[in-house]
């Protein structure tokens, strides 16, 4: 599906995806929540470590 609203007097096109179905919903139990929390902590450590580098392109 695309939308073509006028912007600044010009017609533009954008891809607008269909909404995701709400059924079946994602079940988040305690074990999954713990795993998500651990991954968020690891990501935070990675961001923190990259801020110490003079050039973050060297890190990746």
N, C-alpha and C positions, 0 to 999 in steps of 0.2 A: 504494500500500500504506500502511496506517496502523497504528500501534501504540497500544494503550490500556492502559499499565501504571498501576496505582494509585499515586498520589502523595499523601502526607499524608492518606490516607483518602478521597481523591477520585479519580475516574477522569478521565484527561485523554487527549486524542488528539493525535498528532503525525504529520506527513507524513514517511515514511521512504522515500527513493527507492531504486530497484533499483540494485545496484552497476554501475559502468561496465564495459563489456567490456574485457578486457585485450588483445584482438586486433582490429585491428592495433595494435601498440604504436607510440608516437610515436617517430620517429627524430630524434635530436638530433645533427646533424653540427656541425663546427667553425664554419661560417658562422652557423647558428642559435644556437649557444651564444654567439658573439660579439654577435649582435643582442640576445639576452636580457640579457647583461651590460651592454650600452650602455643598455638601457631601465631596468635596475635602478639604474644610476648616475644617470640623469636623474631617476628617482623620488626618489632620495636627495637630489639637489640641490633638488628641489621641496619636500620635507619640511624641509630645512635653511632654505630661504628663508622658508617659512611660519612657522618658529619665531621669526624676527626681527620679525614684525609684532605690533603691540599687540593686534589683533583679527583672528584668522584668517578670520572671515567676510568681511572686506573684501577678502581675497585672491581669493576665488572669487566 
